[in-house]
Amino acid sequence: MLENQDFNELVSILENEMKTTLIFLEILHEEREILTQGQINDLDKVVADKAKIIDELEAINEQRSQYL
């Protein structure tokens, strides 16, 4: 069973994961809008933002995995 401090750290990690996932979903919606409107010139920034968030989610996953 998790100690109180470990539990609080895990909750913090999960909250961060949820916030980051919501940001990722916003980026996906933005990417969909760009693609459906044919605004290909705007795609580079969105793809870069998406890659950055994916890296953050991978790091969060590693942190979370330490507790499971």
C-alpha positions in Angstrom: 0.0 0.0 0.0 1.2 3.5 -0.7 2.4 5.8 2.0 0.6 9.1 2.4 3.4 11.1 0.7 3.6 8.6 -2.1 -0.2 8.7 -2.5 -0.1 12.5 -2.7 2.7 12.4 -5.3 0.7 9.9 -7.4 -2.4 12.1 -7.2 -0.3 15.0 -8.3 1.1 13.0 -11.2 -2.4 11.9 -12.3 -3.7 15.4 -12.1 -0.8 16.6 -14.3 -1.4 13.7 -16.7 -5.1 14.7 -17.0 -4.2 18.4 -17.7 -1.6 17.5 -20.2 -4.0 15.0 -21.9 -6.6 17.8 -22.2 -4.0 20.1 -23.8 -3.2 17.2 -26.2 -6.8 16.9 -27.1 -7.1 20.6 -27.8 -4.1 20.4 -30.1 -5.7 17.4 -31.9 -8.9 19.5 -32.4 -6.8 22.4 -33.7 -4.9 20.0 -36.1 -8.2 18.6 -37.4 -9.5 22.2 -38.1 -6.3 23.1 -39.9 -6.5 19.9 -42.0 -10.2 20.2 -42.8 -9.8 23.9 -43.8 -6.7 23.2 -45.9 -4.5 25.6 -44.0 -1.4 23.5 -44.5 0.9 26.4 -43.7 -0.3 26.4 -40.1 0.4 22.7 -39.6 4.1 22.9 -38.7 3.4 24.7 -35.4 0.7 22.3 -34.4 2.8 19.3 -35.2 5.6 20.7 -33.1 3.3 21.4 -30.2 1.9 17.9 -30.5 5.3 16.4 -30.4 6.2 18.4 -27.3 3.0 17.3 -25.5 3.6 13.7 -26.5 7.1 13.9 -24.9 5.5 15.3 -21.7 3.0 12.5 -21.6 5.7 9.9 -22.0 7.6 11.4 -19.1 4.5 11.5 -17.0 3.8 7.9 -17.9 7.2 6.9 -16.6 6.6 8.8 -13.3 3.2 7.1 -12.9 4.6 3.7 -13.6 7.0 4.0 -10.7 4.0 3.9 -8.4 2.1 1.0 -10.0 
